[in-house]
């Protein structure tokens, strides 16, 4: 039964990640956490998104397992402090410590906070194997005045299987993407015109997306998708992307396709109507391709 009471309990959306490569999952950075202020660190002239934590200001993160969570940390250097900084990063779930790292690091020469706001130390990394289920973890740091953390997730390798494409029940237009020798149908997400999908669970819904580049867009561009059901916002996912070198639009001559991004959604039992909207940029456009595993006999499509 549809209604406002049906929330994440009936449609669980996983932390977004690309399809894994053979032999393991690919890492994807969590560059957008709703309600959290990020810090851009330039590493060898490449921007990287970090979040600041201290002993009294934790960073809360919702994550769905099974997955792996990688934490890259950098202590912030303080003028007049010792050249080497010793600190500890702690992951807790509720009152339980699930993982921690005690380490030390010196000031980095190839990394700095964007805008010249301060120096940072060399990076230190550790991972946590996230158990099955939904988890809310908190990250805190001790020893240093503040520590910057960069978060990346990877899903376990899933077995290869036949996938079938879904045609939306509503979309403003269709666009064909040519890549290699394949022609793939995508559907446009335009301002105020979402793509509407009807999905029968239990199943996994894979959304592939591409940002449309126009003639004024250069370098890396960010875009954000909002996924909702029954008027309730369930998840926002933000990607940073560049122009594709192997994919083109056959019927959208004034736009260039971006590299592909993917979101995997676990859909619970029952019928679901899912809206995919472009919430950033407000005047932009993106293309969506939806797939589900090949239904078995007796499963509704």
Secondary structure, DSSP 4 states (H G I P E B T S, - for coil): --STT--TTTEEEPPP-PPPBTTBPPPEE----TT--EEEEEETTEEEEEEEE-SSS-EEEEEEEEEEEEEEEEEBP-TTS-SEEEEEEEEEETTEEEEEEEEEEEEEEEEEETTT--EEEPPEEEEEEEEEEEEEEEEEEESSS-EEEEEEEEEPP-----EEEE--SB-S-EEEEEETTEEEEEEEEETTB-EEEEEEEEEEEEEEEEEEE-TT--S-EEEEEEEEETTEEEEEEEEEE-B-SSEEESS-TT-EEBPPEEEEEEEEEEEEEEEEEEEESTT-EEEEEEEEEPPPTT---
